[in-house]
Amino acid sequence: MDLKWASQKVRQLIDKHLYSLGIDTKVQQVSILSDEFKTKVDYLNKTPKSKASEMEHAIRWHIKVNLEKDPTLYSRFKDRLETILNSYKENWEEIVKQLEGLREEMAEGRKVETEGVSVVEAPFYEILKSALPIEDEKEIEKTKELSHTLILILKETAQINNFWNKPAEQRLISGRIEDEIYYSRINGLTGKAAELTTELLKLAKNREAELR
């Protein structure tokens, strides 16, 4: 039975019902990031085409679930996925090989410092960097310094009890972030201070656990 349409909650209800009937679900749900994922795909799918389809679906779902927690990183994964599918068309064996490489990259995630920016800080830094009109080394260094300052403010959102239900506290933090961006005098950022502040705070809310 193909349950690709079903949400995780629906799948759990189906499993519970089958178990109540004395039917054991032999194949348990395996995370795409698990080392067991490839084994599961190989076991359930006997042709390269079906393997590619299973992997594509799992990768798309993982990207969808995590996109708001790290927009720049998962947008890159999404673009990479589309490039693989468009480049190799119906060469299913090569698609499977390329998708496995993408899956391994996704499993690696952000585990190391990038460009002198910490793993926790990187998603916020990349939002700022993406607003730069050109890849200017001087402006990039200034953007790193700005991100170092902003991450300290953003971490405060995770330290304030029930922060996301306190409009006054949100306005205070928002104003501080917007001022830091505006007065940084970084070309491409100052004119987008309000917009970037909104994006950074949205990301902070989605990554509250990492900011603690």
Secondary structure, DSSP 8 states (H G I E B T S, - for coil): ---TTS-HHHHHHHHHHHHHTT----S----TTSTTHHHHHHHH--SHHHHHHHHHHHHHHHHHHHTTTSHHHHHHHHHHHHHHHHHHTT-HHHHHHHHHHHHHHHHH-S-S-BTTB-TTTHHHHHHHHHT-SS--HHHHHHHHHHHHHHHHHHHHHHHSTTGGG-HHHHHHHHHHHHHHHHTTT-TTTGGGHHHHHHHHHHHHHHTHHHH-
